[in-house]
């Protein structure tokens, strides 16, 4: 019986745009969630990460990690298929809570594995839908489609320019030459993250309602003038971030890495000041790196309030800078950040 895995992702730019019909620019990474699925007489889940085995009734929800694989089973059955009881063993090289989308990697690895084992007539985009439905309607996080989409359709040496309104996408070559993307994990995850995430989504929906538009893609800057200050900030971030994604694609295609770095800094400032999803730890790391020789750009990635900072830097320069950052960060926050090196990789696969 093969094992099945799906990758995490790094989103170069396009943060909090994927549930707002916007553009995103992620790539799949060489860190994964891997599942071993065996037929069983009961639903049993084991997580190496949590060192825990849990036996559940069909569609039972516990408000913990088991909700993700059980949510996938529920979502497949909502499509009209029957999933027989299975034993699922889950292992991962993806750090949880670091903004690399371990939840989507888990959902897609399970959905893909169940499709293969039970020979279900489900295509790639339907696998994405299953993962999104599980997370939104079973787990209760109103996520966009980017993470699951990247876990399915990721391609080594390419980023995905995804239009989340139409689900059309194109591959953008990641020819970074003398540069690299690295991640610095803050090692914090503030409790605000999921509640504030859902709140931001509601604020964006409210902004569209007030200006009578169906999508931010239809919104012009002058439309924002009738919004209250909070909704105006949220809407402005989405509109500006969409524009930054398209500029970033052009910069990547033209090997203009300094421009790409500037766009990362702009994105972080917008996420901090307009969307208000950053935190002291993220801001500290971005501020510390800004202006350092060989660092082109940095920004928070993921939902916010912790997680990781994405850095665009000259190759191997981060190893020289990181010890000083580590020392200052520890003095300020009493924690050591973690340097995570990643490469691009393919989407889901059977091993």
N, C-alpha and C positions, 0 to 999 in steps of 0.2 A: 504493500500500500504506500503510494508516494506521500511525501509531506508537501505542504503548500505554504508559500510565503508571499508577503506583500511588503513593499518598502514604505518607509517614512518619506517625508518630502521637506525640501527647503523652498520657501516662496521668496524669490528674488525681490519682487515688488508687487504691490496690489494687495494691500492688507485691509481687511474688512470691506472689500469690494465684491467678494464672490457671492454673498447673499443679497447684494444690491444690484444684480444684473450687470456687473462690471467686468473688467478685464483683470486677469491674474497671470503671473509668470513664474510658475513653480518648476522644480525638477525633482525627480525621484532620486533617493540617495541609497548608498550601500549599507544601510542599517535597516533591519527588518523585524516584522513579527512572523513567526513560523508556527504552523499548526500541524499536528498529527491527528487525523480524524479516523476513528474506528467505529464500525457498527456496534451497537450495545443494546441492552434491554432497558436502559434508562438514560436520561440526559445527565451527563457528568462532565464537569469542567475542571481542569487542573492548570494553574498558573505557576510557572517557575518563578516569575517576578515576585508574586505575593506568597509563594510557598504554601499554596492553599488548594484543596480539592473540595468542590461543592457539587452536590447532587440536587437537581431541580425538577420540579414538575414542568410540563410544557408551558411556555410563555410566563413562567414565574419571574417576577421582578423583585430585586433585592436592594436596588440603589447602590450597587457596587460594580466591580469590574465584570462580573458575570452578565450584567445587563447588555453588554455589547455583543457577545456571541449569541445570547438568547434573543436579543433584538433582531439579529440577522435571520435566525430561524423563524421568528414571528413574521418578519417582512417577506420572506420567501413564501410562507404559508398564506399571507395576504394576497399573493399573486395567484393563488389557487393550487399550489403544489403541496404535497404532503412530505414532511421531513421525518423520517423514522428516527428513533432515539439513537444518539451517538455519544461517544466519549471523545472529548476534544482536549488534547494536551497543547498548551500554549507556551512558547518560549520567545524571547525577544532580545535583540541587541539595540533596541530603540529606548533611550531614556524617557521615562514617563514625565510629563509636565514640563518638558523643555521646548515646547512649541514645534516639535517635529512630526506631529500627528500620529502618535502611536494608536489612537483610537480608530482612525480610518484604516490604518494598516491591519489592525486586528479584524475589523469588519470585513474588509475585502479578502483577506486570507481565508477567513471562515466561509464567506459566500462563494468564493472560487472553489474551495475544497468541496463544499456540499454540491455545487454544480457538477463537478467532475465525478464525484462518487455516485451520485444519484442520477447522473446523465440527464440533467435538467436542460430544456431548450431555452437557455438564458444567454443573451449576448453581453458584450462588454459594458454598453451603456446601461443595460438593465442591472448589471452588478453594481454600478455606481448608484443607481436609484435605490437598490436594496440597502446599501450601506448608509445612504443619506436618510432613508425612511426609518431605519433602525435607530439612528442617532437622534433624529428629530422627534419621532413619535413614540418610541419605546424608552430610550434613555432620557429624552427631554431637553437636549441641547439643540437649539435651532440653527444648526450649522449650514454652511453653503455646500457647494458641490466640489470645490477645488481639491480637497484632500483625497477623497475617494476617487476622483477622476485621475489624479496623478498616480495613485496606487495601482490603477488598472492600466493606464495608457502611457506611463512614463517610458522614456527611451534613453539609453546610455549616451552621453555626450550631447544631449539636447535638453533645452527647456521647453515647456509647453506654453504657448500663448493661447489661453483659453478664454473664449467669450462665454461667460456664464449665463448670458441671456439666451443664446441660441445653441449652446453646447458645441459650437464649431471650434476647431482648434488647429493650430499648425505648430510644427516643430521648429525651434529656433536654435541653430548651432551654438554650443557652449565652447567656443574656441577662445579660451582665456589666456593663452600664451604664457607670459611671464607672471600672470596673476592667478589668484585662487580665492574661492569663498571658504571661510572658516566660521565656526560658531563658537560663541562663548556663552555657556550656560550659567545663569545667575545663581542657580541652586536655590531659587525661591519660587514659590507659587502661592500668591496671595489668595485668600478665600473668595475675594471679590469676583474672580475670573468668570465663572459660569453665569452668575446672576447679572453681572454687569454686561456680559456678552449679550444675553437675551434683552437687556434693557436698551443697549445700543441699537439692536435690530428693531425694536419697537419704536425708538426715536426716529430712525430712518423712515419707517413706514408712516409715522405721524407726519413727518416733514413732507412726504409726497402727497399725503392726504390734504394737507393745508394748501399746497400749491396746485392741487388737482392734476397731478401727473402720475402716470403709471410706472415710470422708471426714471432714474437719474440720468439716463441717456438722453432724455427729452428736455432736461432742465438747463436753462441758461442762467448765467450769474445774476442777472437782474431779477429772476424769479425768487431768489433767496431773500430779497429785501423785506418780504412780508412775514418772514419767519421770526419767531422769538430767538434770542441770542443763542440758546443751547442748540435748538434744532438747526439753526443757520450754520453753526460750527460743524455739526455732524454732516450736514449735506455738503458743505464746502470741502471737507476732507474727501468724501467719496468722489466728487467731481474732479478735484485736483489729482487724486491718486489714480483715477482712470487715465488721465492725460499722462501722468508719469510712467505708467506701464507702457504705453505706446512709444514714449520717448526712449524708454529703457531698451525696448526691442530694437529700435533704430540704432541706439548706441552699441548694443551687442553686435548687430550685423556689421557695423562699420568699425568695430574694434576701438571704440572711443571709451576707454575704461575710466578715464577721469570724469567724464560726463556721467557715466553710470554711477560712479561713487557719489557724486553730488546729488543725484536723484535719490540715492539711499538716505543721505543725510536729510534731504527735504522731506522724505517720507516719514522719518522718525520724528522730526519737528511737528509735522501735521498730526501724527498719532498721539504725540504728547500734548499738544496745545489745543487742537481742534476736536479730535475724537476722544481724548482724555482716557487712554487705556494703557499708558506707560506707568512706570513706578520709579522710585528713587534708584533702585539697583540698576535697572536698564539705562536710565539717564546717566548714571555715573560712568558706566562702561563706554557708552557712546561719547560722552564728553571727554573722557580720558583719552580715547583713541584719536579724536579729532585733532588734526594738525600734526600728528606723529608721522615722521618720515616713512614712506612706504605704505601708509594706510590711505586708501582712496575713498572709502565710505563705510558707514555702519548704520544699522537700524534695528529696532526690536522686530522680532518675527513672532507670528502666532497671535493668539487671542489677547495677550497682554497681561499686565499685573504680575510679571515674572516671566519665566521661560528663558529664551535665549536672544542674543544679539547676533545678527548676521554681519560679517565683516568682509569687505572686498579689499584685498591686500596684495602687495608684491609677494611672490612665493617665498615661503620660509621666514618672512620678516616677523610674523606673529610670535614665533618661538623666542625671538630676542626681546620683544616688548612684554610678553605675557608675565614674566616673573615680577616686573615692576608693577604691573596692573594688579596682580595677585596680592602683592604686599599692601598696596593702598586700599584695595577692596576689602581685604581682611581687617585692616585697621578701622575702616568705616562701618562695616556691616557684621564683622565677626564670623564671616563665612569665606570659604575659598571658592572662587568661580572655577568652572571646568572648561578646558579647551577641547572642542570636538572637531576632528578633521573628517570631512566627508568628501566622497566622490559621487558623481552622477551615476545612475544605474537604470536598468530596465524595470518595468512594472511587474505585476504579479507573475509568479511562475510555479510550476510543479517541480519538485526536486527528485 
